[in-house]
Amino acid sequence: MNVVIVGHVDHGKSTVIGRLLADTGSLPEGKLESVRELCRRTSKPFEYAFLLDALKDEREQGITIDAARCFFKTDLRKYIIIDAPGHIEFLKNMITGAARADAALLVIDAHEGIRENSRRHGYMLSMLGIKQIAVLINKLDLIDGRERESVFKAVTAEYGAFLEQIGVRPARFIPVSAAKGYNIAVKSDELSWYDGPTVLEALDAFTETAPPDGLPFRMWVQDVYKFTAQGDSRRIVAGTVSSGAISAGDEVMFLPSGKKTFVKSIEAFNEPPKTRVTAGYAAGFCVTEQIYIRRGELACVIKHGKSGNDMPGHGMPLTAGKLKASVFWLGKQPFEPEKRYKIKIGTAQAGCRLESVTGVLNAATLENLARDRVHRHEVAGCVLRLDRPIAFDPADRLAETGRFVLVDGYEIAGGGIITGAADESDMGEKLLRRDIKWIKSGVTAAQRERYYGQKAQLVVITGEAETDKKSAARKLEKMLLDSGKIAYYLGIGNLLYGVDADIKSADSMGRAEERREHIRRLGELSNVMLDAGNILIVTANELLADELDTLRRIVTSDSVMTVWAGTEDRRIRDFDLLVDGGAEDIASVIFEKVFSE
C-alpha cells in the first residue's frame, strides 16, 4: 500500500514517519546511530525527521523539499511511505508524491493550528481521489497537559467541518506527539483520554485498493517496434498496461483514431511466451492487420476473444477535442485564455488553450471567484480546447487515464483531472458507436492499395471565397486520372443539395448548428470513399480550424491533406499546404507535393 504524508511545513510529517520507523525496528542497522552522530558533529539537535530528509538543503533549512520514499512492513502488509513536502513552493512535489497513493496521513500542528496549506492539502487529496485519510493532531507534548484534550477536540471540529465541505470524511483523528512517540506505534498514558487506534493501527485498518485487473483494459501506446533481421516481420505495439487485461484473440480498438484489429500474440522481452498480460505489466502485442498506430493512442478491448463478451457497455474511453476539467495551477504566470499550452495524459500530448473558466475556487477558503484566468495555487473548473481530439476516461471512472499535466513552455505548470467531454454535440459517442459497429470488408486497405496502385487520400481545398477552388479541384482530378489514379471531386454544393437536402436552409453554412452537421456528414461520406480506396478532393469556402479538426477526427485514415488556397495573411492555423495562385498553380503544386511519387 502506498501511503502519503502531507501537511503544512514544520507540522511534523517527516518526524511522524521517522519515529514510526524507529519505534518498530524498521530502520537499517546503524541508521539511527549515524544520524545521531551527524547531529552531534554539526551541533544540531537530533530530530527523527533527519532519518528521511536526505538532501543537504533539507537538513539545513528543516523542511522537506522532495518526496522521500521509504519501505515499511507490519504483520499485515508492506507499505511505501511517501513523505511529501508541505511548503507552498513545493506543492508540485507534493502532488507528484501523492498522485499514486492509496491512503494518506494528514498532519496538523496542535500548537500552531490549521494553516492555509492544511486546507489546500486536504483539497488536493480530495481532487486526487484519495478516500482513506487519517488526520494526525501532532505536537500535543507542547500543549499543557490539562488543555490537550480540548485543543485536540477544537482542531478536530474545525478541520472536520472544512473536510465535510469538500466531501472528505477521514477515517480517524488521532492525537500524537511524533517527537515523544505518543500514539505513533504504541499508546501513551500522556493521552489517556484518547481510546482510539495508534497511527500504526490506523494504517493497518485501511483497506487495500482493489486490483486493477478487473477494470476495463487500457494501455497507452508508448511506441511501435518493427523488426527486419532474419525474416522477422513483427510490428509490436508496446506500452504499460494501466488497467484490465489483454489476451491473444481479443479485439482491440485504438483511440482517438478508432482503428480496430485483433491481438495476434503477446510479446515480452527475454521472458517465456505469454498469452495474457495484466495491469502494471510492461509488454506489447502484435496485431493481425498491419494498421498504422502512433504513440499516444489509447488501446482498449472491445471484445474478449475467448468469452466473446462485448465491452462497449463496460466503460469505453471517451474522445473529445474539448474537455471539462478541474485544474490546479502552479505556474508562476496565470493560466490564461490567450496563451497556448501543452496537455499530457499518459503518452498522449496535444496543444491546448483555456477556452473558459467555469469557476475559480480558493482551495484554502473554498470561496468561489468569478474570473477568466487562474492564478498560482488556485483550483478552477475549466473548459480546455485541444488542437486535436484525445482519448481519456473521466477521472471518477478510471483515475489512471483521467489525470493530466499542463506544460507552459518547458515547465509543468499545472495538473488536474478530466471530469468529462465538453463537445457541443454527441459526435464522440456517434463515432465510437460507428467504429465499434463498422463491418470490415474482406479486402484489406493494403490489398486495395496494391490493386489500385494508390493510397487512399482526402484532399481538402479551402480558402478565401474569391479563390477559384472549384477549377483547381477539377484540374487536379484530371491530372490524377491522366496519371492512372482513381480520383473524384466532391464540391460542397453536391453535398448540400443532395445528402444534406433534409437540413439545408437558406443560409445553412452560416448557421452554427447546421454547419456542424454538414461538416459531420461530409466527414462520414469522405470516410466511406477513403475506405473504398479512392482519392477524394473536396472544396469549401474558409473552413475553420475546428471544422478541419472534426474532419480529421471522423476520417479514420491518416491520409488527410488540408490546403489553404489564398494569401498567407488570410490563412488560419493548422493547414498542411499553402498555395497562393491561380487554379492551374494550385492543382500543380498539390499534385507535385502529394502525388508525384
Salt bridges, closest charged atoms under 4 A:
ASP23 OD2 - ARG19 NE 3.10
GLU37 OE2 - ARG40 NH2 2.48
GLU37 OE2 - ARG41 NE 3.80
GLU89 OE1 - ARG376 NH2 3.63
ASP109 OD2 - LYS139 NZ 3.53
GLU112 OE2 - HIS11 NE2 3.55
GLU112 OE2 - ARG115 NH1 2.27
GLU116 OE2 - ARG120 NH2 2.92
ASP144 OD1 - ARG146 NE 3.12
GLU149 OE2 - LYS153 NZ 3.14
GLU158 OE2 - ARG119 NH2 3.22
GLU164 OE2 - ARG169 NH2 3.08
GLU190 OE1 - ARG148 NH1 3.32
GLU208 OE2 - ARG77 NE 3.32
ASP232 OD2 - ARG234 NH2 2.83
ASP250 OD2 - HIS304 ND1 3.22
GLU251 OE2 - LYS260 NZ 3.93
GLU267 OE1 - ARG234 NH1 2.84
GLU271 OE1 - LYS274 NZ 3.53
GLU289 OE1 - LYS440 NZ 3.26
ASP310 OD1 - LYS303 NZ 3.58
GLU336 OE1 - ARG373 NH1 2.65
GLU338 OE2 - ARG373 NH2 3.85
GLU355 OE2 - LYS322 NZ 3.00
GLU355 OE1 - ARG385 NE 2.67
ASP372 OD1 - ARG373 NE 3.24
GLU378 OE1 - ARG371 NH1 2.54
ASP387 OD2 - ARG340 NH2 2.28
ASP387 OD1 - ARG353 NH1 3.91
ASP393 OD2 - ARG218 NE 2.74
ASP393 OD1 - ARG397 NH1 3.55
GLU400 OE2 - ARG100 NH2 3.54
ASP408 OD1 - LYS339 NZ 3.00
ASP423 OD2 - ARG553 NH1 2.92
GLU424 OE2 - LYS322 NZ 3.65
GLU424 OE1 - ARG516 NH1 2.85
ASP426 OD1 - LYS430 NZ 3.55
GLU429 OE2 - ARG433 NH2 2.96
ASP435 OD1 - ARG434 NH2 2.82
GLU449 OE2 - LYS455 NZ 3.68
GLU464 OE1 - ARG570 NH1 3.75
GLU466 OE2 - ARG570 NH1 3.69
ASP482 OD2 - LYS478 NZ 2.94
ASP500 OD2 - HIS518 ND1 2.55
ASP500 OD1 - ARG521 NH1 3.58
ASP502 OD1 - ARG521 NH1 2.85
GLU514 OE2 - ARG511 NH1 3.58
GLU517 OE2 - ARG520 NH2 2.90
GLU517 OE2 - ARG521 NE 2.83
GLU524 OE1 - ARG434 NH1 2.85
GLU542 OE2 - ARG570 NH2 3.31
GLU547 OE2 - ARG515 NE 2.35
ASP549 OD1 - ARG552 NH1 3.11
ASP558 OD2 - LYS259 NZ 2.44
GLU568 OE2 - ARG571 NH2 3.18
ASP574 OD2 - ARG573 NH1 2.28
GLU584 OE1 - LYS475 NZ 3.50
